[in-house]
């Protein structure tokens, strides 16, 4: 779970993708996903988050699926092979100020695999 906010645009996270983008500077409403098994499977209407307000992003990755939630709302889900994902969690931005309140990473119980 990542709790973060952006002053305007471009809250980017990385783990099972090179980056996912909320409030993309070229189209704030489009959810962007670059790299990884789901790279290029962008979702119109799923990328907007309110500026200057903390949101809770939950990124659940199992060997066969990733799901991304914002404040409990499913924004993206993909069934692909995620069994080889072994990347650090990243939080970044382009030309925006972001604030991270917390990052919590945990391994899912083996039954979820």
Backbone as numpy.savetxt, mean C-alpha at the origin, in Angstrom:
# Nx Ny Nz CAx CAy CAz Cx Cy Cz
0.62 -2.95 9.67 -0.24 -1.77 9.67 0.66 -0.54 9.67
0.36 0.36 8.78 1.08 1.62 8.70 0.07 2.73 8.93
0.36 3.59 9.88 -0.47 4.76 10.11 0.34 5.97 9.68
-0.15 6.66 8.64 0.61 7.75 8.06 -0.33 8.77 7.44
0.24 9.93 7.11 -0.52 10.96 6.39 0.42 11.67 5.43
-0.18 12.31 4.44 0.55 13.13 3.49 -0.01 14.54 3.53
0.83 15.52 3.29 0.33 16.90 3.30 -0.53 17.18 2.07
-0.31 16.46 0.98 -1.08 16.69 -0.23 -1.22 15.44 -1.10
-0.07 14.90 -1.53 -0.13 13.78 -2.47 0.99 12.79 -2.21
0.98 11.73 -3.00 2.09 10.80 -3.14 2.55 10.12 -1.85
1.65 9.38 -1.22 2.06 8.49 -0.14 2.36 7.15 -0.79
3.62 6.72 -0.69 4.07 5.51 -1.37 4.60 4.51 -0.35
4.21 3.26 -0.56 4.66 2.17 0.30 5.25 1.08 -0.57
6.22 0.37 -0.02 6.80 -0.76 -0.74 6.88 -1.98 0.14
6.63 -3.12 -0.45 6.85 -4.43 0.17 6.62 -5.52 -0.88
5.37 -5.89 -1.14 5.07 -6.90 -2.15 5.01 -6.29 -3.55
5.31 -5.01 -3.63 5.44 -4.27 -4.88 6.60 -3.30 -4.67
7.19 -2.86 -5.77 8.23 -1.83 -5.63 7.64 -0.61 -4.94
6.39 -0.28 -5.34 5.67 0.79 -4.66 4.19 0.69 -4.97
3.38 1.05 -3.97 1.97 1.33 -4.20 1.82 2.81 -3.90
0.89 3.46 -4.58 0.78 4.91 -4.45 -0.66 5.30 -4.15
-0.82 6.06 -3.07 -2.07 6.73 -2.76 -1.88 8.21 -3.06
-2.93 8.87 -3.54 -2.88 10.29 -3.91 -1.76 10.55 -4.93
-1.70 9.68 -5.93 -0.71 9.83 -6.99 -0.80 11.23 -7.57
0.33 11.88 -7.72 0.36 13.28 -8.15 -0.25 13.51 -9.54
-0.32 12.49 -10.39 -0.90 12.65 -11.73 -2.39 12.33 -11.78
-2.91 11.65 -10.76 -4.33 11.32 -10.69 -4.61 10.80 -9.27
-5.02 11.69 -8.39 -5.16 11.35 -6.97 -6.12 10.19 -6.70
-7.09 9.98 -7.58 -8.08 8.94 -7.31 -7.63 7.55 -7.75
-6.57 7.46 -8.54 -6.13 6.16 -9.04 -5.14 5.50 -8.09
-5.43 4.27 -7.71 -4.48 3.47 -6.93 -3.46 2.90 -7.90
-2.19 3.13 -7.60 -1.11 2.67 -8.47 -0.33 1.56 -7.80
0.06 0.57 -8.59 0.91 -0.50 -8.09 1.97 -0.78 -9.14
3.21 -0.59 -8.76 4.34 -0.74 -9.67 5.26 -1.84 -9.17
5.59 -2.78 -10.04 6.50 -3.86 -9.70 5.83 -4.98 -8.94
6.54 -6.08 -8.81 6.00 -7.24 -8.12 4.97 -7.97 -8.96
4.40 -9.03 -8.42 3.44 -9.85 -9.17 2.22 -9.09 -9.69
1.80 -8.03 -9.01 0.61 -7.28 -9.43 0.96 -5.98 -10.16
2.22 -5.78 -10.49 2.64 -4.55 -11.14 1.78 -4.21 -12.34
1.31 -2.97 -12.41 0.51 -2.49 -13.52 -0.98 -2.71 -13.39
-1.42 -3.38 -12.33 -2.85 -3.63 -12.14 -3.48 -2.47 -11.35
-3.36 -1.27 -11.88 -3.85 -0.06 -11.23 -5.38 -0.10 -11.09
-5.90 0.61 -10.09 -7.34 0.60 -9.83 -7.88 2.03 -9.80
-8.62 2.44 -10.84 -9.24 3.76 -10.82 -10.21 3.87 -9.64
-10.23 5.04 -9.02 -11.17 5.30 -7.94 -10.80 4.73 -6.59
-9.64 4.10 -6.46 -9.26 3.45 -5.21 -8.02 4.05 -4.55
-7.50 5.16 -5.08 -6.23 5.68 -4.57 -6.31 6.91 -3.69
-7.46 7.56 -3.61 -7.53 8.81 -2.85 -7.56 8.56 -1.34
-6.77 9.35 -0.64 -6.83 9.41 0.82 -6.90 10.89 1.20
-7.51 11.22 2.32 -7.62 12.63 2.69 -6.27 13.21 3.07
-5.91 14.36 2.52 -4.65 14.99 2.91 -4.72 15.48 4.36
-3.57 15.49 5.01 -3.41 16.02 6.37 -4.22 15.25 7.41
-4.56 14.01 7.10 -5.30 13.17 8.05 -4.65 11.79 8.07
-4.37 11.29 9.27 -3.78 9.97 9.38 -4.76 8.90 8.89
-4.24 7.97 8.12 -5.01 6.81 7.68 -4.26 5.56 8.12
-5.01 4.49 8.32 -4.41 3.20 8.68 -4.44 2.30 7.46
-3.26 1.91 7.01 -3.13 1.06 5.83 -2.69 -0.32 6.29
-3.50 -1.30 5.96 -3.17 -2.69 6.29 -2.88 -3.41 4.99
-1.67 -3.95 4.89 -1.22 -4.64 3.67 -0.99 -6.09 4.06
-1.89 -6.96 3.65 -1.84 -8.38 4.01 -1.31 -9.16 2.80
-0.21 -9.87 3.02 0.40 -10.65 1.93 0.53 -12.10 2.39
-0.06 -12.99 1.62 0.09 -14.43 1.84 0.77 -15.00 0.60
1.15 -16.25 0.60 1.83 -16.80 -0.58 1.02 -16.70 -1.88
-0.31 -16.58 -1.77 -1.14 -16.57 -2.97 -1.97 -15.30 -3.18
-1.88 -14.35 -2.26 -2.74 -13.16 -2.39 -2.14 -11.99 -1.63
-2.41 -10.79 -2.15 -2.19 -9.59 -1.36 -3.48 -8.78 -1.35
-3.75 -8.17 -0.22 -4.92 -7.32 -0.05 -4.47 -6.06 0.68
-5.00 -4.92 0.24 -4.61 -3.64 0.82 -5.88 -2.91 1.25
-5.91 -2.53 2.53 -7.05 -1.85 3.12 -6.63 -0.47 3.61
-7.53 0.50 3.49 -7.33 1.82 4.07 -8.50 2.07 5.02
-8.19 2.27 6.28 -9.22 2.48 7.31 -10.33 1.42 7.21
-9.92 0.18 6.99 -10.85 -0.94 6.95 -11.50 -1.20 5.61
-11.35 -0.31 4.64 -11.95 -0.47 3.32 -10.97 -1.15 2.37
-11.40 -2.24 1.75 -10.56 -2.93 0.77 -10.36 -2.03 -0.44
-9.11 -1.74 -0.76 -8.78 -0.92 -1.92 -8.20 -1.73 -3.07
-7.56 -2.86 -2.75 -6.91 -3.65 -3.79 -6.73 -5.08 -3.30
-6.96 -6.03 -4.20 -6.70 -7.43 -3.90 -6.25 -8.10 -5.18
-5.30 -9.02 -5.06 -4.77 -9.71 -6.23 -4.36 -11.11 -5.85
-4.77 -12.06 -6.66 -4.36 -13.45 -6.48 -3.22 -13.75 -7.45
-2.03 -13.86 -6.92 -0.83 -14.16 -7.69 0.13 -14.92 -6.79
1.29 -15.24 -7.30 2.31 -15.94 -6.51 3.16 -14.93 -5.75
2.95 -14.85 -4.45 3.71 -13.96 -3.57 4.64 -14.73 -2.65
4.87 -15.99 -2.94 5.62 -16.87 -2.04 7.09 -16.49 -1.91
7.64 -15.76 -2.86 9.06 -15.39 -2.80 9.30 -13.96 -2.33
8.28 -13.27 -1.84 8.45 -11.88 -1.40 9.32 -11.87 -0.15
10.40 -11.11 -0.21 11.32 -10.98 0.92 11.96 -9.60 0.86
11.13 -8.58 0.96 11.59 -7.20 0.84 11.36 -6.44 2.14
12.11 -5.38 2.35 11.83 -4.52 3.51 10.56 -3.71 3.26
9.92 -3.29 4.33 8.79 -2.37 4.23 9.37 -0.98 4.04
8.83 -0.25 3.05 9.31 1.10 2.76 8.14 2.08 2.78
8.41 3.30 3.24 7.46 4.40 3.18 8.20 5.55 2.53
7.61 6.12 1.49 8.30 7.18 0.75 7.29 8.12 0.10
7.82 9.16 -0.55 6.98 10.13 -1.23 7.78 10.80 -2.33
7.08 11.53 -3.17 7.70 12.37 -4.18 7.10 13.76 -4.03
7.93 14.73 -3.70 7.51 16.13 -3.58 6.33 16.34 -2.63
6.33 15.62 -1.54 5.29 15.81 -0.52 5.90 15.51 0.84
5.30 16.09 1.86 5.72 15.80 3.23 4.81 14.71 3.77
5.42 13.63 4.24 4.64 12.57 4.86 5.04 12.44 6.32
4.09 12.03 7.12 4.33 11.79 8.54 3.88 10.37 8.84
4.76 9.61 9.48 4.44 8.24 9.86 4.27 8.20 11.37
3.09 7.81 11.81 2.82 7.68 13.24 3.28 6.33 13.76
3.05 5.27 12.96 3.47 3.95 13.40 3.57 2.98 12.23
4.44 2.00 12.42 4.55 0.87 11.49 4.60 -0.39 12.35
3.70 -1.32 12.08 3.68 -2.59 12.79 3.71 -3.71 11.75
4.72 -4.54 11.84 4.86 -5.66 10.90 4.81 -6.95 11.71
4.02 -7.89 11.23 3.98 -9.18 11.91 3.79 -10.29 10.88
4.31 -11.44 11.23 4.14 -12.62 10.39 2.78 -13.22 10.66
2.08 -13.59 9.60 0.77 -14.20 9.76 0.92 -15.63 10.26
-0.05 -16.12 11.02 0.00 -17.52 11.45 0.08 -18.43 10.23
0.70 -19.58 10.38 0.91 -20.47 9.23 -0.40 -20.92 8.59
-1.50 -20.91 9.31 -2.79 -21.29 8.73 -3.23 -20.31 7.65
-2.75 -19.06 7.71 -3.12 -18.06 6.71 -2.35 -18.24 5.42
-1.29 -19.03 5.45 -0.47 -19.23 4.26 -1.20 -20.16 3.34
